[in-house]
Amino acid sequence: MPGVQCAACKLFASAIEGAKCGSSKCRRLYHRGCVGLKSDAAVPASWRCPECKKNVVRDNRADTPVRGSAGLAGGPAGQTCSVARITGELDPSCSSLAPVVCEQQHTSPSSASSPLHRGASIADSAAREISPIAGSDLGLLMDELRAMRAEIQEFRKEMELEMAQLVSAMSNCNGRIDGLEARISAMEQRAATGRSSADEVVEELRRELNDRDQDLLANDVEITNIPEAASDHPIHIAKAVGLKLGVQLEERDIISAERVGGKQLNATSSAGPAVTRPRAVVVRLARRELRDALLASARVRRGATTADLDMPGPPQRFFINERLTKTNRRLFRMARDAARLHNWRFVWTKRGRILVRRSPDDSTHRIRTDEDIARIVGSVNNETS
């Protein structure tokens, strides 16, 4: 809010550097220099401004200096002063400090003796003296009201802007809360099903690692049910099996050949005491074409035995399959058990992938997890109807 104008010089002054009138009806503010006060002097509470001092009601006693002066007696001077009222010229013999008293002293006896005329003259003089001051106060009041109105309008604009920002912030908060509630609901639903995103990621990584391990075995074949002796040679067995199946294998075509796994007891044998089952012979070939040719010949000559292979013991049937990882071997075994249980006719492997099909006219399905077996073929624990 701006400062208050000085009632004397009309310049703005603050409450600290100004002197305020002690009258409860006035309360005007003046520069201290405009009213003759020292700048460092304290203003007493009983101090009155010049306007208040000028408007103090006099007692009109006869011993006042104005009423007792000789220049204000009747006669020509009174006439001159009366003419001055009419013509607007100032009589030098009339005092400028008390025009009302001068006018009353120079009026005719008949008019001076009239109380009504004397009261009207005093009220007219008082109105002429007070009206300029009242107009100045009204102007100051209007300026203050305009300044207050401008400040209120500016404050209103600021509040409207802040309210708009607050509404926008609340809308953003509501949107974020709704998003959090949706995410929490999704997480609760996922937790209810027993599967979380972390579990899905781990399961997918396991499948990818198993596929990579299977790719490393792309050139390997596994020959099973070959009689095992202390003096047998795995490379010689691989060459003899290949020759039996019509695939000529040279030593440079075989990178490695060995028996893998531990010796196991044949629990299903009913002939005499338990005997050991021969371990499988794993052969890694130099080229994938040789492996594919060997597997194709084994499928064509299904039922081939160890006859003419110079193997100890009676001839027995042997098998050639792709070499699978530990995970894929378990899945392949479970898929065959489920296929027998639910009458699925075809279960095989191709390039390390486990495939199943119910009949020759049905579509082929790939098995990658235990859930795939239960979803496609059926659970192994279910009983046949």
Residue pairs with C-beta under 8 A, 6 or more apart in sequence:
1 144
1 147
1 148
1 151
2 12
2 143
2 144
2 147
3 12
3 13
3 14
4 12
4 13
4 14
4 15
4 18
4 29
4 140
4 144
5 11
5 12
5 13
5 29
5 140
5 143
6 12
6 13
6 18
6 29
6 30
6 31
6 34
7 28
7 29
7 30
7 49
7 51
7 133
7 136
8 30
8 31
8 34
8 35
9 31
9 34
10 136
11 31
13 29
13 30
13 31
15 29
17 31
17 32
17 39
18 29
18 30
18 31
18 32
19 29
19 30
19 31
19 32
19 35
19 37
19 43
19 47
20 27
20 28
20 29
20 30
20 43
21 27
21 28
21 29
21 30
21 47
21 48
21 49
21 52
22 44
22 45
22 46
22 47
22 48
23 48
23 49
23 52
26 48
26 49
26 51
26 52
28 49
28 51
28 137
30 49
32 38
32 39
32 41
32 43
33 39
35 49
35 50
37 43
51 133
54 129
55 126
55 129
55 130
58 64
60 67
61 67
62 68
66 72
66 95
66 97
66 98
66 101
66 102
67 101
67 105
69 95
71 77
71 93
71 94
71 95
72 94
72 95
72 101
72 102
72 105
72 106
73 105
74 105
74 106
77 91
77 93
77 94
77 106
78 105
78 106
78 107
79 106
80 91
80 93
80 94
80 106
81 91
81 93
81 94
81 102
81 103
81 106
82 103
82 106
82 107
83 89
83 91
84 90
84 91
84 94
85 103
90 96
94 102
94 106
95 101
95 102
99 125
100 121
100 122
100 125
103 121
103 125
104 112
104 118
104 121
111 117
112 118
190 196
190 197
203 369
207 368
207 369
210 325
210 327
210 328
211 352
213 325
214 324
214 325
214 328
214 352
215 352
217 322
217 323
217 324
217 325
217 352
218 288
218 291
218 351
218 352
219 255
219 284
219 285
219 286
219 287
219 288
219 291
220 282
220 283
220 284
220 285
220 291
220 322
220 323
221 282
221 283
221 285
221 291
221 294
221 295
221 320
221 321
221 322
221 323
222 280
222 281
222 282
222 283
222 320
222 321
222 322
222 323
222 324
223 237
223 238
223 241
223 280
223 281
223 282
223 283
223 318
223 319
223 320
224 278
224 280
224 281
224 318
224 319
224 320
224 321
225 278
225 316
225 317
225 318
225 319
226 237
226 241
226 278
226 281
226 306
226 311
226 318
227 278
227 306
227 311
227 312
227 313
227 316
228 259
228 276
228 278
228 279
229 311
229 312
234 257
234 258
234 259
234 281
234 283
235 251
235 254
235 257
237 257
237 281
237 309
238 249
238 254
238 257
238 281
238 283
239 249
239 250
239 251
239 254
240 309
240 310
241 309
241 318
241 320
242 248
242 249
242 294
243 249
244 301
244 304
244 308
244 309
245 294
245 297
245 298
245 301
245 304
245 320
246 297
246 301
247 290
247 293
247 294
247 297
249 285
249 290
249 294
252 286
253 285
253 286
253 287
253 290
254 283
254 284
254 285
254 286
255 284
255 285
255 286
256 282
256 283
256 284
257 281
257 282
257 283
257 284
258 281
258 282
259 279
259 280
259 281
259 282
260 279
260 280
260 282
261 279
261 280
262 279
263 276
263 277
263 279
264 276
264 277
265 274
265 275
265 276
265 277
266 274
266 275
266 276
266 277
267 274
269 275
282 323
285 291
285 294
291 322
294 320
295 320
295 321
295 322
298 304
298 319
298 320
298 321
303 317
304 317
304 318
305 315
305 316
305 317
305 318
306 315
306 316
306 317
306 318
307 315
321 349
322 349
322 350
322 351
322 352
324 332
324 349
324 352
325 352
328 349
328 352
328 354
331 354
331 367
331 368
331 369
331 370
331 373
332 347
332 349
332 354
334 370
334 373
334 380
335 347
335 354
335 356
335 367
335 373
335 377
336 347
337 380
338 344
338 373
338 374
338 377
338 378
338 379
338 380
339 345
339 346
339 347
339 356
339 377
341 378
341 380
341 382
341 384
342 377
342 378
342 382
342 384
343 358
344 356
344 357
344 358
344 377
345 357
345 358
345 359
345 360
346 355
346 356
346 357
346 358
346 359
346 360
347 354
347 355
347 356
348 354
348 355
349 355
353 366
354 366
354 367
354 368
355 364
355 365
355 366
355 367
356 364
356 365
356 367
356 376
356 377
357 363
357 364
357 365
365 372
365 376
366 372
367 373
367 376
367 377
373 379
373 380
